[in-house]
Amino acid sequence: MDPATLAMPRTRRQALAGLAGALAGDGAPVLEPGADRDATRAALLALPGIGPWTADYVLMRALGDPDVLLAGDLGVRQALARLGAEPAPTAWAPWRSYATQHLWQLLADVAAAGLTPPAARRARPARASPRP
């Protein structure tokens, strides 16, 4: 498949092609449960276009790391704001991946219920009283 045909921004296509090339080559990062998390994260971060959020997401999903908090994730921040809470990295360790997933689920439940996240709310002007 020609990466140029993928419907995504050019930089993302390049990052995906770089990851695919790295996974196909010698010394590829191991993306499976039980792999060395620090080595995998370092190998992913060494690839162009792969940043901390992506590397940590891969650790959580592919390696099954139970202790990844994506504190900078927009959904996590919105869910915490909805709860009126701050991230509690130390208190949630060693289960921060589960906290992240519960926060994402909160947003999904809010959306399914048709509720508006706090960040999306706008002050509504007061209604004018009806004329007599």
VOFITI-952615 format. One record per atom (N, C-alpha, C): residue number from 1; residue in three letters; atom name; x negated, y, z negated. Coordinates in Angstrom, 3 decimals. Each point is the difference from the previous one (the first is absolute). Layout:
! residues N
resi,resn,name,c1,c2,c3
NUM,ALA,CA,X,Y,Z
...
//
This chain:
! residues 132
resi,resn,name,c1,c2,c3
1,MET,N,-0.847,-1.170,0.000
1,MET,CA,0.847,1.170,0.000
1,MET,C,-0.891,1.232,0.000
2,ASP,N,0.360,0.951,0.806
2,ASP,CA,-0.719,1.260,0.078
2,ASP,C,0.506,0.915,-1.110
3,PRO,N,-0.873,0.398,-0.943
3,PRO,CA,0.450,0.867,-1.096
3,PRO,C,0.644,1.298,0.486
4,ALA,N,-0.367,0.470,1.178
4,ALA,CA,0.564,1.244,0.524
4,ALA,C,1.503,-0.106,0.239
5,THR,N,0.518,-1.227,0.089
5,THR,CA,1.434,-0.178,0.246
5,THR,C,0.820,0.017,-1.289
6,LEU,N,-0.663,0.023,-1.146
6,LEU,CA,0.721,-0.002,-1.273
6,LEU,C,0.617,1.377,-0.256
7,ALA,N,1.250,-0.002,-0.398
7,ALA,CA,0.720,1.251,-0.244
7,ALA,C,-0.322,0.531,-1.400
8,MET,N,-1.157,0.632,-0.113
8,MET,CA,-0.427,0.592,-1.267
8,MET,C,-1.052,1.049,0.314
9,PRO,N,-0.291,0.861,-0.958
9,PRO,CA,-1.035,1.014,0.242
9,PRO,C,-1.348,-0.632,0.360
10,ARG,N,-0.775,0.698,0.806
10,ARG,CA,-1.279,-0.501,0.489
10,ARG,C,-0.924,-0.411,-1.145
11,THR,N,-0.083,0.813,-1.055
11,THR,CA,-0.906,-0.335,-1.106
11,THR,C,0.439,-1.280,-0.708
12,ARG,N,1.302,-0.221,-0.099
12,ARG,CA,0.484,-1.229,-0.612
12,ARG,C,-0.314,-1.206,0.899
13,ARG,N,0.152,0.174,1.304
13,ARG,CA,-0.361,-1.082,0.938
13,ARG,C,-1.469,-0.352,-0.160
14,GLN,N,-0.850,1.024,-0.106
14,GLN,CA,-1.432,-0.243,-0.147
14,GLN,C,-0.303,-0.727,-1.312
15,ALA,N,0.669,0.399,-1.077
15,ALA,CA,-0.210,-0.668,-1.295
15,ALA,C,0.443,-1.450,0.078
16,LEU,N,1.143,-0.250,0.628
16,LEU,CA,0.506,-1.370,0.135
16,LEU,C,-0.942,-0.850,0.853
17,ALA,N,-0.485,0.566,1.100
17,ALA,CA,-0.948,-0.724,0.849
17,ALA,C,-1.297,-0.279,-0.758
18,GLY,N,-0.464,0.976,-0.791
18,GLY,CA,-1.205,-0.207,-0.799
18,GLY,C,0.177,-1.089,-1.039
19,LEU,N,1.172,-0.019,-0.646
19,LEU,CA,0.282,-1.049,-0.981
19,LEU,C,0.059,-1.366,0.674
20,ALA,N,0.685,-0.073,1.137
20,ALA,CA,0.093,-1.277,0.724
20,ALA,C,-1.386,-0.483,0.407
21,GLY,N,-0.834,0.918,0.476
21,GLY,CA,-1.365,-0.375,0.376
21,GLY,C,-0.800,-0.485,-1.195
22,ALA,N,0.147,0.681,-1.127
22,ALA,CA,-0.722,-0.399,-1.214
22,ALA,C,0.458,-1.373,-0.478
23,LEU,N,1.307,-0.252,0.064
23,LEU,CA,0.525,-1.289,-0.448
23,LEU,C,-0.429,-1.137,0.916
24,ALA,N,-0.242,0.303,1.262
24,ALA,CA,-0.421,-1.029,0.956
24,ALA,C,-1.503,-0.252,-0.052
25,GLY,N,-0.757,0.914,-0.596
25,GLY,CA,-1.455,-0.112,0.005
25,GLY,C,-0.565,-0.748,-1.191
26,ASP,N,-1.305,-0.165,0.039
26,ASP,CA,-0.721,-0.612,-1.124
26,ASP,C,0.000,0.978,-1.169
27,GLY,N,0.078,-0.510,-1.195
27,GLY,CA,0.000,0.840,-1.190
27,GLY,C,1.291,0.770,-0.173
28,ALA,N,1.070,-0.529,0.575
28,ALA,CA,1.298,0.668,-0.075
28,ALA,C,0.497,0.056,-1.431
29,PRO,N,0.736,1.074,-0.322
29,PRO,CA,0.624,0.034,-1.333
29,PRO,C,0.966,-1.173,-0.137
30,VAL,N,0.006,-0.605,-1.160
30,VAL,CA,0.895,-1.131,-0.245
30,VAL,C,1.314,0.561,-0.534
31,LEU,N,1.083,-0.256,0.732
31,LEU,CA,1.308,0.526,-0.376
31,LEU,C,0.914,-1.135,-0.425
32,GLU,N,-0.321,-0.576,-1.140
32,GLU,CA,0.828,-1.076,-0.533
32,GLU,C,-0.116,-0.019,-1.517
33,PRO,N,1.007,-0.533,-0.668
33,PRO,CA,-0.070,-0.071,-1.466
33,PRO,C,-1.280,-0.699,-0.455
34,GLY,N,-0.581,0.527,-1.041
34,GLY,CA,-1.220,-0.585,-0.545
34,GLY,C,-1.266,0.639,0.542
35,ALA,N,0.117,0.834,1.037
35,ALA,CA,-1.180,0.663,0.547
35,ALA,C,-0.527,1.018,-1.008
36,ASP,N,-1.268,0.310,0.119
36,ASP,CA,-0.619,1.007,-0.865
36,ASP,C,0.627,1.355,0.318
37,ARG,N,0.716,0.546,-0.963
37,ARG,CA,0.764,1.239,0.237
37,ARG,C,-0.904,1.192,0.268
38,ASP,N,-1.060,0.140,-0.788
38,ASP,CA,-0.895,1.142,0.181
38,ASP,C,-0.701,-0.058,1.355
39,ALA,N,-0.466,-1.184,0.394
39,ALA,CA,-0.677,-0.145,1.289
39,ALA,C,0.969,0.249,1.148
40,THR,N,1.222,-0.493,-0.128
40,THR,CA,0.989,0.208,1.057
40,THR,C,0.342,1.472,0.123
41,ARG,N,0.209,0.664,-1.129
41,ARG,CA,0.330,1.433,0.028
41,ARG,C,-1.138,0.788,0.639
42,ALA,N,-1.233,-0.296,-0.376
42,ALA,CA,-1.160,0.700,0.562
42,ALA,C,-0.103,-0.244,1.501
43,ALA,N,0.234,-1.232,0.433
43,ALA,CA,-0.072,-0.319,1.436
43,ALA,C,1.096,0.732,0.770
44,LEU,N,1.194,0.071,-0.571
44,LEU,CA,1.087,0.714,0.672
44,LEU,C,-0.291,1.496,0.079
45,LEU,N,-0.482,0.572,-1.087
45,LEU,CA,-0.293,1.434,-0.020
45,LEU,C,-1.139,0.376,0.945
46,ALA,N,-0.851,-0.959,0.338
46,ALA,CA,-1.102,0.261,0.932
46,ALA,C,0.492,0.103,1.447
47,LEU,N,1.233,-0.437,0.248
47,LEU,CA,0.541,0.046,1.362
47,LEU,C,0.575,1.382,0.287
48,PRO,N,-0.262,0.534,1.195
48,PRO,CA,0.566,1.307,0.353
48,PRO,C,1.530,-0.035,-0.042
49,GLY,N,0.576,1.014,-0.625
49,GLY,CA,1.454,0.124,-0.033
49,GLY,C,0.677,-0.725,-1.140
50,ILE,N,-0.753,-0.756,-0.787
50,ILE,CA,0.572,-0.705,-1.153
50,ILE,C,-0.377,0.792,-1.249
51,GLY,N,1.025,0.493,-0.696
51,GLY,CA,-0.237,0.788,-1.201
51,GLY,C,0.391,-0.753,-1.248
52,PRO,N,-0.094,0.661,-1.143
52,PRO,CA,0.291,-0.660,-1.276
52,PRO,C,1.421,-0.563,-0.090
53,TRP,N,1.018,0.724,0.489
53,TRP,CA,1.374,-0.504,-0.099
53,TRP,C,0.129,-1.310,0.772
54,THR,N,-0.516,-0.038,1.226
54,THR,CA,0.109,-1.200,0.828
54,THR,C,-0.769,-1.159,-0.621
55,ALA,N,-1.214,0.267,-0.449
55,ALA,CA,-0.808,-1.063,-0.608
55,ALA,C,0.694,-0.560,-1.238
56,ASP,N,0.537,0.884,-0.841
56,ASP,CA,0.674,-0.460,-1.216
56,ASP,C,1.293,-0.748,0.324
57,TYR,N,0.714,0.446,1.025
57,TYR,CA,1.226,-0.694,0.410
57,TYR,C,-0.331,-1.422,0.469
58,VAL,N,-1.093,-0.143,0.752
58,VAL,CA,-0.425,-1.332,0.457
58,VAL,C,-0.365,-0.872,-1.202
59,LEU,N,-0.691,0.580,-0.984
59,LEU,CA,-0.337,-0.781,-1.198
59,LEU,C,1.265,-0.503,-0.687
60,MET,N,0.990,0.876,-0.098
60,MET,CA,1.244,-0.364,-0.679
60,MET,C,0.742,-1.081,0.773
61,ARG,N,0.139,0.194,1.306
61,ARG,CA,0.838,-0.903,0.801
61,ARG,C,-0.733,-1.253,0.471
62,ALA,N,-1.166,0.158,0.589
62,ALA,CA,-0.686,-1.152,0.593
62,ALA,C,-0.771,-0.817,-1.033
63,LEU,N,-0.634,0.690,-0.954
63,LEU,CA,-0.786,-0.726,-0.991
63,LEU,C,0.809,-0.348,-1.238
64,GLY,N,1.182,0.587,-0.119
64,GLY,CA,0.836,-0.284,-1.163
64,GLY,C,-0.536,0.613,-1.277
65,ASP,N,-0.765,1.091,0.128
65,ASP,CA,-0.546,0.664,-1.183
65,ASP,C,1.156,0.571,-0.823
66,PRO,N,0.173,-0.453,-1.237
66,PRO,CA,1.128,0.470,-0.809
66,PRO,C,-0.220,1.367,-0.637
67,ASP,N,-1.196,0.595,0.203
67,ASP,CA,-0.340,1.204,-0.763
67,ASP,C,-0.382,1.182,0.890
68,VAL,N,0.824,0.302,0.998
68,VAL,CA,-0.233,1.141,0.889
68,VAL,C,1.140,0.993,-0.199
69,LEU,N,-0.340,1.214,-0.400
69,LEU,CA,0.999,1.062,-0.107
69,LEU,C,-0.251,0.994,1.119
70,LEU,N,0.951,0.141,0.893
70,LEU,CA,-0.118,0.969,1.087
70,LEU,C,0.582,1.330,-0.484
71,ALA,N,-0.685,0.613,-0.950
71,ALA,CA,0.504,1.204,-0.669
71,ALA,C,0.180,1.169,0.956
72,GLY,N,-0.761,0.048,1.086
72,GLY,CA,0.132,1.078,0.962
72,GLY,C,1.081,-0.239,1.041
73,ASP,N,0.612,-1.158,-0.011
73,ASP,CA,1.032,-0.343,0.978
73,ASP,C,1.222,0.898,-0.193
74,LEU,N,0.528,0.524,1.098
74,LEU,CA,1.142,0.912,-0.088
74,LEU,C,1.197,-0.662,-0.680
75,GLY,N,0.297,-1.239,0.346
75,GLY,CA,1.129,-0.696,-0.615
75,GLY,C,-0.189,-0.197,-1.490
76,VAL,N,-1.207,-0.334,-0.406
76,VAL,CA,-0.299,-0.164,-1.427
76,VAL,C,0.188,1.335,-0.720
77,ARG,N,-0.507,1.074,0.599
77,ARG,CA,0.147,1.319,-0.626
77,ARG,C,1.468,0.415,-0.092
78,GLN,N,0.779,-0.275,1.059
78,GLN,CA,1.423,0.353,-0.030
78,GLN,C,0.753,-0.807,-1.051
79,ALA,N,-0.310,-1.280,-0.109
79,ALA,CA,0.674,-0.834,-1.000
79,ALA,C,-0.349,0.469,-1.410
80,LEU,N,-1.258,0.324,-0.235
80,LEU,CA,-0.407,0.499,-1.314
80,LEU,C,0.696,1.322,-0.311
81,ALA,N,0.124,0.868,0.998
81,ALA,CA,0.693,1.276,-0.209
81,ALA,C,1.464,-0.254,-0.336
82,ARG,N,0.607,-0.949,0.668
82,ARG,CA,1.405,-0.330,-0.258
82,ARG,C,0.173,-0.482,-1.447
83,LEU,N,-0.996,-0.720,-0.493
83,LEU,CA,0.046,-0.503,-1.375
83,LEU,C,-0.468,1.045,-1.011
84,GLY,N,-0.556,1.100,0.487
84,GLY,CA,-0.567,1.000,-0.903
84,GLY,C,-1.222,-0.537,-0.706
85,ALA,N,-0.779,-0.812,0.705
85,ALA,CA,-1.146,-0.676,-0.614
85,ALA,C,-1.284,0.346,0.744
86,GLU,N,-1.092,-0.300,-0.639
86,GLU,CA,-1.333,0.116,0.584
86,GLU,C,-0.549,-1.411,0.158
87,PRO,N,-0.949,-0.195,0.934
87,PRO,CA,-0.619,-1.327,0.086
87,PRO,C,-0.684,-0.341,-1.320
88,ALA,N,0.070,-1.244,-0.390
88,ALA,CA,-0.648,-0.450,-1.237
88,ALA,C,-0.996,-1.103,0.337
89,PRO,N,-1.088,0.360,0.706
89,PRO,CA,-0.920,-1.017,0.489
89,PRO,C,-0.522,-0.944,-1.067
90,THR,N,-0.373,0.537,-1.142
90,THR,CA,-0.550,-0.862,-1.045
90,THR,C,1.077,-0.881,-0.602
91,ALA,N,1.155,0.567,-0.263
91,ALA,CA,1.084,-0.763,-0.631
91,ALA,C,0.526,-1.099,0.918
92,TRP,N,-0.049,0.225,1.317
92,TRP,CA,0.566,-0.979,0.932
92,TRP,C,-0.998,-1.090,0.389
93,ALA,N,-1.279,0.201,-0.294
93,ALA,CA,-1.007,-1.011,0.331
93,ALA,C,0.255,-1.247,-0.841
94,PRO,N,-0.203,-1.169,0.489
94,PRO,CA,-0.536,-0.372,1.309
94,PRO,C,1.094,-0.330,1.028
95,TRP,N,1.138,0.632,-0.101
95,TRP,CA,1.141,-0.326,0.875
95,TRP,C,0.457,1.189,0.825
96,ARG,N,-0.907,0.872,0.383
96,ARG,CA,0.366,1.235,0.692
96,ARG,C,0.616,-0.233,1.377
97,SER,N,-0.334,-1.096,0.656
97,SER,CA,0.639,-0.300,1.297
97,SER,C,1.499,-0.212,-0.186
98,TYR,N,0.363,-0.643,-1.090
98,TYR,CA,1.420,-0.228,-0.270
98,TYR,C,0.703,1.315,-0.311
99,ALA,N,-0.672,0.899,-0.713
99,ALA,CA,0.576,1.316,-0.273
99,ALA,C,0.218,0.749,1.310
100,THR,N,-0.982,-0.061,0.898
100,THR,CA,0.120,0.648,1.311
100,THR,C,1.208,-0.538,0.747
101,GLN,N,0.155,-1.309,0.017
101,GLN,CA,1.111,-0.607,0.739
101,GLN,C,1.350,0.318,-0.647
102,HIS,N,0.040,0.067,-1.315
102,HIS,CA,1.250,0.378,-0.674
102,HIS,C,0.369,1.452,0.310
103,LEU,N,-0.996,0.864,0.070
103,LEU,CA,0.274,1.397,0.335
103,LEU,C,0.517,0.122,1.432
104,TRP,N,-0.587,-0.755,0.924
104,TRP,CA,0.510,-0.003,1.379
104,TRP,C,1.436,-0.520,0.036
105,GLN,N,0.261,-1.032,-0.785
105,GLN,CA,1.354,-0.561,-0.025
105,GLN,C,1.005,0.993,-0.554
106,LEU,N,-0.419,0.792,-0.977
106,LEU,CA,0.869,1.043,-0.527
106,LEU,C,0.438,0.936,1.118
107,LEU,N,-0.940,0.416,0.835
107,LEU,CA,0.355,0.884,1.108
107,LEU,C,0.931,-0.684,0.991
108,ALA,N,-0.218,-1.278,0.258
108,ALA,CA,0.888,-0.737,0.901
108,ALA,C,1.406,-0.065,-0.585
109,ASP,N,0.092,-0.232,-1.295
109,ASP,CA,1.311,-0.057,-0.659
109,ASP,C,0.689,1.363,0.033
110,VAL,N,-0.773,1.062,-0.199
110,VAL,CA,0.544,1.355,0.051
110,VAL,C,0.539,0.283,1.399
111,ALA,N,-0.768,-0.372,1.014
111,ALA,CA,0.433,0.225,1.383
111,ALA,C,1.247,-0.817,0.315
112,ALA,N,0.034,-1.258,-0.455
112,ALA,CA,1.162,-0.853,0.259
112,ALA,C,1.253,0.545,-0.679
113,ALA,N,-0.183,0.661,-1.131
113,ALA,CA,1.140,0.568,-0.721
113,ALA,C,0.400,1.368,0.564
114,GLY,N,-0.788,0.489,0.965
114,GLY,CA,0.320,1.289,0.601
114,GLY,C,-0.374,1.187,-0.861
115,LEU,N,-0.888,-0.215,-0.959
115,LEU,CA,-0.439,1.090,-0.872
115,LEU,C,-1.195,0.702,0.642
116,THR,N,-0.209,1.233,-0.338
116,THR,CA,-1.083,0.780,0.571
116,THR,C,-1.165,0.045,-0.977
117,PRO,N,-1.221,-0.326,0.471
117,PRO,CA,-1.159,0.126,-0.889
117,PRO,C,-0.187,1.450,-0.415
118,PRO,N,-0.570,0.259,-1.184
118,PRO,CA,-0.141,1.367,-0.497
118,PRO,C,-0.729,0.915,0.970
119,ALA,N,-1.028,-0.504,0.669
119,ALA,CA,-0.786,0.853,0.892
119,ALA,C,0.823,0.477,1.193
120,ALA,N,1.050,-0.723,0.344
120,ALA,CA,0.805,0.365,1.162
120,ALA,C,1.186,0.884,-0.371
121,ARG,N,0.268,0.156,-1.280
121,ARG,CA,1.133,0.823,-0.413
121,ARG,C,-0.292,1.469,0.260
122,ARG,N,0.993,0.688,0.386
122,ARG,CA,-0.111,1.436,0.211
122,ARG,C,1.037,0.679,-0.893
123,ALA,N,-0.355,1.147,-0.490
123,ALA,CA,0.974,0.752,-0.801
123,ALA,C,1.161,0.375,0.914
124,ARG,N,1.161,-0.311,-0.424
124,ARG,CA,1.184,0.312,0.790
124,ARG,C,0.552,1.343,-0.455
125,PRO,N,0.356,0.855,0.965
125,PRO,CA,0.578,1.276,-0.410
125,PRO,C,1.343,-0.216,-0.674
126,ALA,N,0.297,0.865,-0.932
126,ALA,CA,1.297,-0.098,-0.704
126,ALA,C,1.103,0.246,1.022
127,ARG,N,1.073,-0.733,-0.161
127,ARG,CA,1.145,0.204,0.888
127,ARG,C,0.702,1.296,-0.352
128,ALA,N,0.418,0.650,1.039
128,ALA,CA,0.779,1.216,-0.232
128,ALA,C,1.371,-0.426,-0.484
129,SER,N,0.505,0.738,-0.933
129,SER,CA,1.340,-0.355,-0.495
129,SER,C,1.033,0.305,1.083
130,PRO,N,1.015,-0.839,0.091
130,PRO,CA,1.010,0.208,1.035
130,PRO,C,0.744,1.310,-0.228
131,ARG,N,0.325,0.636,1.094
131,ARG,CA,0.756,1.267,-0.096
131,ARG,C,1.432,-0.285,-0.329
132,PRO,N,0.610,0.876,-0.808
132,PRO,CA,1.415,-0.216,-0.351
132,PRO,C,0.931,0.226,1.148
//
